[in-house]
Amino acid sequence: MKLQSTRALRGPNRWSLATVLELEVEIEAGDRIDPRALEARLTDLPLPAPDPRLPADAALPQLLLQIVQGLLTVAEAGGPLHRVVPTHVAGKFKLVVEYREEDVARAAVQAAVGLLEQLRQGQVVELAPIIKELRAQDENLRLGPSTGSIVRAAVAQGIPVRRLNTGSLVQLGWGAKQHRILAAETDRTSAIAETIAQDKELTKQLLRAVGVPVPKGRRVDSAEDAWVAAQELGGPVVVKPQYGNQGRGVAVNLTTKEQVYAAYAAAIKQESTILVEQFKSGGDHRLLVVGERLIAAARRDPPQVTGDGVRTIEALVAEVNQDPRRGEDHATSLSKLVLDEIAKGVLAEQGLAVDGVPAPGQRVLLRRNANLSTGGSATDVTDRVHPEVAARAVEAAKVVGLDIAGVDVVCADPSVPLEQQGGAVLEVNAAPGLRMHLEPSYGPSRPVGEAIIRLMFAPQDDGRIPLVAVTGTNGKTTTTRLVGHIFTALGKKVGLTTSDGIYVGGRRIDDGDCSGPKSARVVLGHPLVEAAALETARGGILREGLGWDRADVVVVTNIGEGDHLGLNGLEHVEELAELKATLVKSVSPQGWAVLNATDPLTVAMSAVNPGGTIFFAPDPTAPVLAQHLASGGRAVFVRDRAVVIAEGALEELILPLSEIPLTMGGRIPFQVENVLAATAAAWGANVSLDAIRKGLASFVNDPSRVPARFNLLDFAGATVIVDYAHNVDACKAVIDGVAALPHRRRLVVFSAAGDRRDIDIERQAVMLGDAFDEVVLYEDACSRGRPDGECLGILRRGVDRGARVKVVHETRGELRAVELALKAVEPGDLLLVQADQIDLAISFIQRYIEENAAKKRLPTLTALPSLIGRERAALPLSNLGPR
C-alpha cells in the first residue's frame, strides 16, 4: 500500500467542520497480508473498531487509519473523527482523521506507515518511544496554559481565533474588530509600560513615589559592592538581576558574605546589572491585575520535597517529577523540579546533598524563591485578599501602565493591609504567567482568561465583521462584487476575494485567482476591513477547506451541470454539490443560506443548513419558493419587473429592474439572478433596505468593477461584450443575454480551458455554432497540459455541428484572435469576447477601441482566410500572438 498524498484541511471541509488530515492511499500489487493478523499484534494501542460497511479491499487502508487514530488518542493529540472513503478508482482510498496540531498529526501518519511496514515484515514494534515523541511534540507545539486559557475564553464567547505563528501570537476576531494577544500581553499592552516593568529599580522608584510600599535596595556593580549593600540594609537580603524574569538568577534570604557572593555570581550570568534589596519575610504572593481589577491571587511556595527517612533527595525529586502536571516548559500547569547548581547550593545551606536521606516529614527546599518556572507550587488565596492589598496591586499596575500585570507581593497574611504587617510590592510583571491561577496546586481555578477577553471585547461582542461567502458554478464573482458594493453603500470598508484578486476598500492588493482560503484569511486579518464578501471556489475547499469557521450569510448561486468535473475525484455533479454544501454547513445558527430555488441540487442544501434559508428565483410562482413563503419563510423574486423581498405574506418592493443597471432593464436573465442573490445576501446580513437600494442602483459592471463579467463596450456602433463564460451553463446564460441585445450579426472569440472534459468543451462549441454567425477559435495559455491543437480540434468538431455558424477561424494567441475579430466587426454587429487572460485582454480591447473608434468603417471578416460554406479556414498555429 502506497501513501500518495497527505493534505491538511485547516478549516471546515467536505468531511467535517473540524480540522482534518486527508490521506490518499493506493493498494499495490502484492498487498495480500491479513490486516486482522497485524491488528492482533497491536494490543497495546487503542484501535477504533473497523467499519463493517467498507469493501474487503479497504481493510489495509482502514488498519493504517486505525493506527494513526490510536497514536493520536494515546498522545492526547487527536479528535473523534476518522473515516475511510473509497474513490472512483479501484484500489484508491481517502483516509480522514481529525487533528489538533498539524505537525503532530503528520508525524503520527509517518509513524503509522512505519509501524505497518514493521508489522508486515514480522518485526517487533516499540510503541512507547513513538508515543513519548508524539506527546513531547504536541506539548511543544500547542498553546501554553496562559495563551490557551485566553483562546478558550474567546471561543466560548464566539470569537474567531487564528494562530499567527508557532508561538503564542494569536489573532482574536476579524478585520477592524480584531485584537491580538501574545501570551498574557494584548495589543493594548504599552511597550513603555513593559520597559518600565523590566527595570525593577525604576519600578520601585515609581511605586514608592505614589505610596506603594516597596523594599529598600540599590544597584550594585560587583560582588564586593553587593556585600556592602547588604550590610547597609542590615538583615537578610535578596540578590537579583535588574531586568530578569521568571525567577532566573534570583536568590533570597541571604545573610552571609559567602551567600551574597554566590548569589551575585549566579545573577551576573543572567545579565550585567544586579540589585540588592531587603528581604521581606512572609509568603510570596502573586496578584493578577486585569484592567484595573484584581482578578486572582496565589501564594507561591518554593520547590521542595518532604523526606520519608528512606529515599534520597534525588529519588524524592524523581518521584515528584512523575506528576503528569509537571513538564519541561510552560505548556503544563507545573514545572519539573531541577537539581542544578543553585539547588545544590540551597541544599548545602540546609546541611544536605542530593544523595542525602532527609528525616520523615522533613521539608527540604530546592530554591529560595517560589517561581513556578523553577518548580514551585501555588495555592489560591483570591478570596482572602484585603481590599487595601488589592488597591495597592491595582495602583502598582496603573503607575507602571500595564493593562495586565502580575504584581509580586510579600506579606505574612494577604487579608491584612500591607502597611500594617510590613509587607511590600516586590515587582510588577508584564506578560504574567497565568497557570498558577488556572491550575493551582491547591484551591479553585480562577477565570483569568475570561477576564482578559472582557478587557478586549464587550460581553456580547464576538469580534466578527459581517461575512458573506458566495459559491456556485456561475455568477460568483458578480454576486460577490455586488454584495461588496452594497456593503460599501452602507459606509463600510469592504474586503473582497474574487477569482481576479483581493480588494480592500476598492484597492486591489493581490491579483490572480484569489477565491481560496488563504485569500479569505488575508481579508479577515486586514485591520481596516469592516465587512467581507468572499468568493469561494471548489479548488480551495478541496485543497485546504474554508478560510473561516462560520459565516453570517452563504450564497449558492447555482450548480446546474457543474464545472471541472473529472478533476480531483469529483466525477459527478452531485459530488460537486456536496462539496459546495460545505459553505452552507458553515452558516451561523443565527445566519442565512441564500439558495437558488430553481436549482434542485442547491435547494437540497437547505437540509444541512444550521441557520435560516432565503430562496431566490425570478418567478415568485416557482414551486420551492412559493412553498417556502407559504410556510412563513424568506424569499427574493421579481414581480411586475421589480425586485421584491418577502417574508411569508409580507412583501416589500426594493427597486424596479429598470433602475438596476446591471440587469439592463431586466433584459439579461443571469444578471437578474445575480441581483436577486446579492439582495438576499445583503438582507440576511441585516443591511438596511435603503443601502440595498442605493447599492443596486449604483452598481455598473464595467471592466474596472467586474472585469469580464458581461462588460459592454461600444465600438463605432458595434457592441463588444467581454465575458468569462467557461462552462456549459455559463455559455447558455451569456448566449441568452446576447439574444436580448439588438444586433445585425453575431461574432464570437472563444477558447476552452484544457482541464475540462472533452464532452464539456464540445458541448460549448456546439452552442456557439448554434448561436453565432462567425467564430474565431484560439488556443493559448488555457490549454493546461493538453497537447498543442487538441482543444482547438475539439472546439472545431463542436462548432461544425452548429446550425447558424457560417465562418470559422482558428489561430494561436488570445490577443491575436481578439484583434482579428475587432478588425472584422461593422456598425450594428455584436462581438462576444471570451477572455482568458482577463486583465490583458480587457486592456488590449480598450486600447484598440480608443485608437480605432474614429474610423467610419472597419474591414469585414471576409478579408481574413475564411470558409465558403463548411470548408475549413485555419491560420497557422505559430508566431501569430502571445502564447
Solvent accessible surface area in square Angstrom, and as a share of the most:
residue,aa,sasa,rsa
1,M,38,0.17
2,K,108,0.46
3,L,47,0.24
4,Q,70,0.31
5,S,54,0.35
6,T,36,0.21
7,R,91,0.33
8,A,3,0.02
9,L,1,0.01
10,R,106,0.39
11,G,7,0.07
12,P,8,0.05
13,N,1,0.01
14,R,41,0.15
15,W,34,0.12
16,S,27,0.17
17,L,106,0.53
18,A,33,0.25
19,T,44,0.26
20,V,0,0.00
21,L,0,0.00
22,E,10,0.04
23,L,0,0.00
24,E,41,0.19
25,V,0,0.00
26,E,51,0.23
27,I,43,0.22
28,E,81,0.37
29,A,110,0.85
30,G,53,0.51
31,D,26,0.13
32,R,213,0.78
33,I,62,0.32
34,D,78,0.40
35,P,15,0.10
36,R,92,0.34
37,A,53,0.41
38,L,5,0.03
39,E,42,0.19
40,A,69,0.54
41,R,99,0.36
42,L,2,0.01
43,T,117,0.68
44,D,122,0.63
45,L,6,0.03
46,P,67,0.42
47,L,36,0.18
48,P,26,0.17
49,A,88,0.68
50,P,55,0.35
51,D,44,0.23
52,P,127,0.80
53,R,210,0.77
54,L,32,0.16
55,P,66,0.42
56,A,98,0.76
57,D,73,0.38
58,A,0,0.00
59,A,24,0.19
60,L,9,0.05
61,P,0,0.00
62,Q,15,0.07
63,L,0,0.00
64,L,3,0.01
65,L,3,0.02
66,Q,3,0.01
67,I,0,0.00
68,V,0,0.00
69,Q,14,0.06
70,G,0,0.00
71,L,0,0.00
72,L,0,0.00
73,T,72,0.42
74,V,28,0.16
75,A,3,0.02
76,E,126,0.57
77,A,0,0.00
78,G,33,0.31
79,G,16,0.15
80,P,112,0.70
81,L,45,0.23
82,H,64,0.29
83,R,107,0.39
84,V,13,0.07
85,V,26,0.15
86,P,64,0.40
87,T,40,0.23
88,H,93,0.42
89,V,83,0.48
90,A,101,0.78
91,G,15,0.14
92,K,49,0.21
93,F,4,0.02
94,K,24,0.10
95,L,0,0.00
96,V,0,0.00
97,V,0,0.00
98,E,30,0.13
99,Y,15,0.06
100,R,117,0.43
101,E,30,0.13
102,E,36,0.16
103,D,76,0.39
104,V,0,0.00
105,A,0,0.00
106,R,77,0.28
107,A,32,0.25
108,A,0,0.00
109,V,1,0.00
110,Q,112,0.50
111,A,22,0.17
112,A,0,0.00
113,V,54,0.31
114,G,33,0.32
115,L,1,0.01
116,L,9,0.05
117,E,77,0.34
118,Q,58,0.26
119,L,2,0.01
120,R,81,0.30
121,Q,110,0.49
122,G,53,0.51
123,Q,78,0.35
124,V,122,0.70
125,V,25,0.14
126,E,108,0.49
127,L,19,0.10
128,A,72,0.56
129,P,79,0.49
130,I,40,0.20
131,I,24,0.12
132,K,153,0.65
133,E,107,0.48
134,L,3,0.02
135,R,121,0.44
136,A,56,0.43
137,Q,47,0.21
138,D,2,0.01
139,E,41,0.18
140,N,108,0.55
141,L,33,0.17
142,R,75,0.28
143,L,37,0.19
144,G,20,0.19
145,P,18,0.12
146,S,17,0.11
147,T,3,0.01
148,G,7,0.07
149,S,7,0.04
150,I,0,0.00
151,V,20,0.11
152,R,150,0.55
153,A,7,0.05
154,A,0,0.00
155,V,92,0.53
156,A,91,0.71
157,Q,47,0.21
158,G,15,0.15
159,I,3,0.02
160,P,7,0.05
161,V,52,0.30
162,R,93,0.34
163,R,74,0.27
164,L,56,0.28
165,N,70,0.36
166,T,116,0.67
167,G,33,0.32
168,S,31,0.20
169,L,54,0.27
170,V,0,0.00
171,Q,5,0.02
172,L,0,0.00
173,G,1,0.01
174,W,16,0.05
175,G,0,0.00
176,A,53,0.41
177,K,84,0.36
178,Q,22,0.10
179,H,35,0.16
180,R,101,0.37
181,I,2,0.01
182,L,83,0.41
183,A,30,0.23
184,A,1,0.01
185,E,26,0.11
186,T,10,0.06
187,D,77,0.40
188,R,123,0.45
189,T,26,0.15
190,S,42,0.27
191,A,79,0.61
192,I,129,0.65
193,A,3,0.02
194,E,49,0.22
195,T,86,0.50
196,I,30,0.15
197,A,9,0.07
198,Q,93,0.41
199,D,22,0.11
200,K,11,0.05
201,E,26,0.12
202,L,64,0.32
203,T,3,0.02
204,K,4,0.02
205,Q,90,0.40
206,L,55,0.28
207,L,1,0.00
208,R,115,0.42
209,A,86,0.67
210,V,78,0.45
211,G,53,0.51
212,V,2,0.01
213,P,33,0.21
214,V,20,0.11
215,P,0,0.00
216,K,128,0.54
217,G,21,0.20
218,R,76,0.28
219,R,133,0.48
220,V,5,0.03
221,D,120,0.62
222,S,35,0.22
223,A,19,0.14
224,E,102,0.46
225,D,32,0.17
226,A,0,0.00
227,W,56,0.20
228,V,69,0.40
229,A,1,0.00
230,A,6,0.05
231,Q,112,0.50
232,E,112,0.50
233,L,40,0.20
234,G,53,0.51
235,G,47,0.45
236,P,52,0.33
237,V,1,0.00
238,V,13,0.07
239,V,0,0.00
240,K,6,0.02
241,P,0,0.00
242,Q,1,0.00
243,Y,99,0.38
244,G,16,0.16
245,N,86,0.44
246,Q,71,0.32
247,G,13,0.13
248,R,116,0.42
249,G,7,0.07
250,V,30,0.17
251,A,22,0.17
252,V,20,0.12
253,N,56,0.29
254,L,7,0.03
255,T,78,0.45
256,T,57,0.33
257,K,91,0.38
258,E,127,0.57
259,Q,39,0.17
260,V,0,0.00
261,Y,68,0.26
262,A,64,0.50
263,A,6,0.05
264,Y,24,0.09
265,A,51,0.39
266,A,29,0.22
267,A,0,0.00
268,I,70,0.35
269,K,166,0.70
270,Q,90,0.40
271,E,38,0.17
272,S,95,0.61
273,T,28,0.17
274,I,0,0.00
275,L,1,0.01
276,V,0,0.00
277,E,2,0.01
278,Q,47,0.21
279,F,57,0.24
280,K,51,0.22
281,S,89,0.57
282,G,43,0.41
283,G,21,0.20
284,D,35,0.18
285,H,4,0.02
286,R,14,0.05
287,L,1,0.00
288,L,1,0.00
289,V,1,0.01
290,V,7,0.04
291,G,29,0.28
292,E,103,0.46
293,R,137,0.50
294,L,39,0.19
295,I,20,0.10
296,A,0,0.00
297,A,0,0.00
298,A,1,0.00
299,R,78,0.28
300,R,14,0.05
301,D,31,0.16
302,P,20,0.12
303,P,3,0.02
304,Q,50,0.22
305,V,5,0.03
306,T,81,0.47
307,G,5,0.05
308,D,51,0.26
309,G,35,0.34
310,V,120,0.69
311,R,91,0.33
312,T,42,0.24
313,I,0,0.00
314,E,100,0.45
315,A,39,0.31
316,L,6,0.03
317,V,8,0.04
318,A,53,0.41
319,E,88,0.39
320,V,43,0.24
321,N,25,0.13
322,Q,141,0.63
323,D,39,0.20
324,P,123,0.77
325,R,99,0.36
326,R,29,0.11
327,G,4,0.04
328,E,142,0.64
329,D,53,0.27
330,H,77,0.34
331,A,14,0.11
332,T,13,0.08
333,S,6,0.04
334,L,4,0.02
335,S,8,0.05
336,K,58,0.25
337,L,8,0.04
338,V,75,0.43
339,L,43,0.21
340,D,46,0.24
341,E,130,0.58
342,I,71,0.36
343,A,0,0.00
344,K,88,0.37
345,G,35,0.34
346,V,8,0.05
347,L,1,0.00
348,A,68,0.52
349,E,75,0.33
350,Q,56,0.25
351,G,67,0.65
352,L,35,0.18
353,A,51,0.40
354,V,38,0.22
355,D,101,0.52
356,G,20,0.19
357,V,75,0.43
358,P,1,0.01
359,A,55,0.42
360,P,102,0.64
361,G,58,0.56
362,Q,65,0.29
363,R,135,0.49
364,V,0,0.00
365,L,24,0.12
366,L,1,0.01
367,R,20,0.07
368,R,66,0.24
369,N,14,0.07
370,A,4,0.03
371,N,24,0.13
372,L,6,0.03
373,S,31,0.20
374,T,22,0.13
375,G,1,0.01
376,G,0,0.00
377,S,23,0.15
378,A,1,0.01
379,T,24,0.14
380,D,18,0.09
381,V,5,0.03
382,T,24,0.14
383,D,120,0.62
384,R,118,0.43
385,V,20,0.11
386,H,55,0.25
387,P,99,0.63
388,E,76,0.34
389,V,1,0.01
390,A,18,0.14
391,A,35,0.27
392,R,36,0.13
393,A,0,0.00
394,V,30,0.17
395,E,62,0.28
396,A,0,0.00
397,A,2,0.02
398,K,125,0.53
399,V,46,0.26
400,V,4,0.02
401,G,38,0.37
402,L,11,0.06
403,D,23,0.12
404,I,2,0.01
405,A,0,0.00
406,G,0,0.00
407,V,0,0.00
408,D,11,0.06
409,V,1,0.01
410,V,7,0.04
411,C,2,0.01
412,A,81,0.63
413,D,41,0.21
414,P,3,0.02
415,S,45,0.29
416,V,47,0.27
417,P,17,0.11
418,L,0,0.00
419,E,103,0.46
420,Q,136,0.61
421,Q,51,0.23
422,G,44,0.43
423,G,5,0.05
424,A,1,0.01
425,V,0,0.00
426,L,39,0.20
427,E,26,0.12
428,V,1,0.01
429,N,27,0.14
430,A,22,0.17
431,A,42,0.32
432,P,4,0.03
433,G,37,0.36
434,L,0,0.00
435,R,11,0.04
436,M,9,0.04
437,H,1,0.01
438,L,23,0.11
439,E,85,0.38
440,P,15,0.09
441,S,23,0.15
442,Y,142,0.54
443,G,50,0.48
444,P,79,0.50
445,S,69,0.44
446,R,43,0.16
447,P,75,0.47
448,V,0,0.00
449,G,1,0.01
450,E,77,0.35
451,A,4,0.03
452,I,0,0.00
453,I,2,0.01
454,R,114,0.42
455,L,35,0.18
456,M,9,0.04
457,F,5,0.02
458,A,60,0.47
459,P,93,0.59
460,Q,170,0.75
461,D,39,0.20
462,D,44,0.23
463,G,0,0.00
464,R,24,0.09
465,I,3,0.02
466,P,36,0.23
467,L,0,0.00
468,V,0,0.00
469,A,0,0.00
470,V,0,0.00
471,T,0,0.00
472,G,0,0.00
473,T,6,0.04
474,N,23,0.12
475,G,24,0.23
476,K,28,0.12
477,T,4,0.02
478,T,4,0.02
479,T,0,0.00
480,T,0,0.00
481,R,15,0.06
482,L,1,0.00
483,V,1,0.00
484,G,2,0.02
485,H,38,0.17
486,I,1,0.00
487,F,3,0.01
488,T,75,0.43
489,A,25,0.19
490,L,66,0.33
491,G,66,0.64
492,K,64,0.27
493,K,80,0.34
494,V,9,0.05
495,G,0,0.00
496,L,19,0.10
497,T,1,0.00
498,T,0,0.00
499,S,32,0.21
500,D,10,0.05
501,G,0,0.00
502,I,3,0.02
503,Y,22,0.08
504,V,11,0.06
505,G,43,0.42
506,G,69,0.67
507,R,161,0.59
508,R,88,0.32
509,I,58,0.29
510,D,69,0.36
511,D,87,0.45
512,G,41,0.39
513,D,106,0.55
514,C,7,0.04
515,S,6,0.04
516,G,12,0.12
517,P,8,0.05
518,K,138,0.58
519,S,13,0.09
520,A,3,0.02
521,R,43,0.16
522,V,69,0.40
523,V,0,0.00
524,L,5,0.02
525,G,14,0.13
526,H,38,0.17
527,P,81,0.51
528,L,103,0.51
529,V,0,0.00
530,E,67,0.30
531,A,0,0.00
532,A,0,0.00
533,A,0,0.00
534,L,1,0.00
535,E,6,0.03
536,T,8,0.05
537,A,24,0.19
538,R,22,0.08
539,G,17,0.17
540,G,3,0.03
541,I,1,0.01
542,L,13,0.06
543,R,137,0.50
544,E,10,0.05
545,G,1,0.01
546,L,3,0.01
547,G,9,0.08
548,W,13,0.05
549,D,65,0.34
550,R,72,0.26
551,A,2,0.01
552,D,47,0.24
553,V,0,0.00
554,V,0,0.00
555,V,0,0.00
556,V,0,0.00
557,T,5,0.03
558,N,32,0.17
559,I,0,0.00
560,G,34,0.33
561,E,76,0.34
562,G,7,0.07
563,D,12,0.06
564,H,40,0.18
565,L,10,0.05
566,G,33,0.32
567,L,57,0.28
568,N,90,0.46
569,G,38,0.37
570,L,1,0.01
571,E,64,0.29
572,H,100,0.44
573,V,30,0.17
574,E,101,0.45
575,E,41,0.18
576,L,1,0.01
577,A,7,0.06
578,E,101,0.45
579,L,0,0.00
580,K,7,0.03
581,A,8,0.07
582,T,1,0.01
583,L,0,0.00
584,V,0,0.00
585,K,64,0.27
586,S,2,0.02
587,V,3,0.02
588,S,9,0.06
589,P,86,0.54
590,Q,150,0.67
591,G,5,0.05
592,W,54,0.19
593,A,0,0.00
594,V,0,0.00
595,L,0,0.00
596,N,5,0.03
597,A,6,0.05
598,T,77,0.45
599,D,12,0.06
600,P,109,0.68
601,L,44,0.22
602,T,0,0.00
603,V,28,0.16
604,A,64,0.49
605,M,7,0.03
606,S,42,0.27
607,A,93,0.72
608,V,62,0.36
609,N,20,0.10
610,P,67,0.42
611,G,21,0.20
612,G,25,0.24
613,T,18,0.11
614,I,0,0.00
615,F,11,0.05
616,F,2,0.01
617,A,0,0.00
618,P,49,0.31
619,D,71,0.37
620,P,26,0.16
621,T,99,0.57
622,A,10,0.08
623,P,110,0.69
624,V,48,0.28
625,L,0,0.00
626,A,41,0.32
627,Q,135,0.60
628,H,36,0.16
629,L,24,0.12
630,A,94,0.73
631,S,92,0.60
632,G,41,0.39
633,G,15,0.15
634,R,42,0.15
635,A,0,0.00
636,V,0,0.00
637,F,0,0.00
638,V,22,0.13
639,R,97,0.35
640,D,131,0.68
641,R,142,0.52
642,A,3,0.03
643,V,0,0.00
644,V,8,0.04
645,I,10,0.05
646,A,2,0.02
647,E,74,0.33
648,G,16,0.16
649,A,104,0.80
650,L,142,0.71
651,E,87,0.39
652,E,77,0.35
653,L,94,0.47
654,I,2,0.01
655,L,19,0.10
656,P,41,0.26
657,L,6,0.03
658,S,92,0.59
659,E,90,0.40
660,I,1,0.01
661,P,55,0.34
662,L,3,0.02
663,T,0,0.00
664,M,50,0.22
665,G,29,0.27
666,G,15,0.15
667,R,108,0.39
668,I,1,0.00
669,P,69,0.44
670,F,41,0.17
671,Q,1,0.01
672,V,10,0.06
673,E,49,0.22
674,N,10,0.05
675,V,0,0.00
676,L,0,0.00
677,A,1,0.01
678,A,0,0.00
679,T,0,0.00
680,A,0,0.00
681,A,0,0.00
682,A,1,0.01
683,W,32,0.11
684,G,6,0.05
685,A,15,0.12
686,N,134,0.69
687,V,6,0.03
688,S,57,0.37
689,L,41,0.20
690,D,105,0.54
691,A,8,0.06
692,I,0,0.00
693,R,57,0.21
694,K,127,0.54
695,G,0,0.00
696,L,0,0.00
697,A,46,0.36
698,S,54,0.35
699,F,2,0.01
700,V,67,0.39
701,N,19,0.10
702,D,46,0.24
703,P,16,0.10
704,S,98,0.63
705,R,81,0.29
706,V,0,0.00
707,P,8,0.05
708,A,0,0.00
709,R,32,0.12
710,F,2,0.01
711,N,0,0.00
712,L,62,0.31
713,L,32,0.16
714,D,103,0.53
715,F,0,0.00
716,A,31,0.24
717,G,47,0.45
718,A,0,0.00
719,T,35,0.20
720,V,0,0.00
721,I,0,0.00
722,V,1,0.00
723,D,11,0.06
724,Y,50,0.19
725,A,4,0.03
726,H,37,0.17
727,N,4,0.02
728,V,11,0.06
729,D,33,0.17
730,A,10,0.07
731,C,4,0.02
732,K,116,0.49
733,A,27,0.21
734,V,6,0.04
735,I,26,0.13
736,D,60,0.31
737,G,0,0.00
738,V,0,0.00
739,A,62,0.48
740,A,35,0.27
741,L,11,0.05
742,P,109,0.68
743,H,53,0.24
744,R,135,0.49
745,R,34,0.12
746,R,26,0.09
747,L,2,0.01
748,V,0,0.00
749,V,0,0.00
750,F,2,0.01
751,S,2,0.01
752,A,5,0.04
753,A,12,0.09
754,G,7,0.06
755,D,35,0.18
756,R,12,0.04
757,R,89,0.32
758,D,67,0.35
759,I,102,0.52
760,D,21,0.11
761,I,0,0.00
762,E,31,0.14
763,R,99,0.36
764,Q,3,0.02
765,A,0,0.00
766,V,27,0.16
767,M,39,0.18
768,L,2,0.01
769,G,0,0.00
770,D,71,0.37
771,A,8,0.06
772,F,0,0.00
773,D,15,0.08
774,E,12,0.05
775,V,0,0.00
776,V,2,0.01
777,L,0,0.00
778,Y,1,0.00
779,E,2,0.01
780,D,5,0.03
781,A,61,0.47
782,C,5,0.03
783,S,21,0.14
784,R,110,0.40
785,G,80,0.77
786,R,44,0.16
787,P,90,0.57
788,D,92,0.48
789,G,20,0.19
790,E,63,0.28
791,C,3,0.02
792,L,3,0.02
793,G,32,0.31
794,I,8,0.04
795,L,0,0.00
796,R,10,0.04
797,R,123,0.45
798,G,0,0.00
799,V,0,0.00
800,D,60,0.31
801,R,153,0.56
802,G,3,0.03
803,A,93,0.72
804,R,79,0.29
805,V,5,0.03
806,K,125,0.53
807,V,17,0.09
808,V,1,0.00
809,H,0,0.00
810,E,4,0.02
811,T,0,0.00
812,R,11,0.04
813,G,0,0.00
814,E,0,0.00
815,L,27,0.13
816,R,63,0.23
817,A,0,0.00
818,V,0,0.00
819,E,49,0.22
820,L,3,0.01
821,A,0,0.00
822,L,0,0.00
823,K,74,0.32
824,A,1,0.00
825,V,0,0.00
826,E,15,0.07
827,P,58,0.37
828,G,30,0.29
829,D,1,0.01
830,L,0,0.00
831,L,0,0.00
832,L,6,0.03
833,V,0,0.00
834,Q,9,0.04
835,A,0,0.00
836,D,32,0.17
837,Q,54,0.24
838,I,25,0.13
839,D,71,0.37
840,L,83,0.41
841,A,0,0.00
842,I,12,0.06
843,S,53,0.34
844,F,30,0.12
845,I,0,0.00
846,Q,79,0.35
847,R,117,0.43
848,Y,29,0.11
849,I,20,0.10
850,E,142,0.64
851,E,120,0.54
852,N,18,0.09
853,A,43,0.33
854,A,98,0.76
855,K,112,0.47
856,K,192,0.81
857,R,157,0.57
858,L,6,0.03
859,P,74,0.46
860,T,42,0.25
861,L,1,0.01
862,T,96,0.56
863,A,80,0.62
864,L,34,0.17
865,P,69,0.43
866,S,38,0.24
867,L,10,0.05
868,I,133,0.68
869,G,54,0.52
870,R,121,0.44
871,E,111,0.50
872,R,143,0.52
873,A,10,0.08
874,A,51,0.40
875,L,18,0.09
876,P,88,0.56
877,L,68,0.34
878,S,57,0.37
879,N,150,0.77
880,L,41,0.20
881,G,29,0.28
882,P,57,0.36
883,R,160,0.58
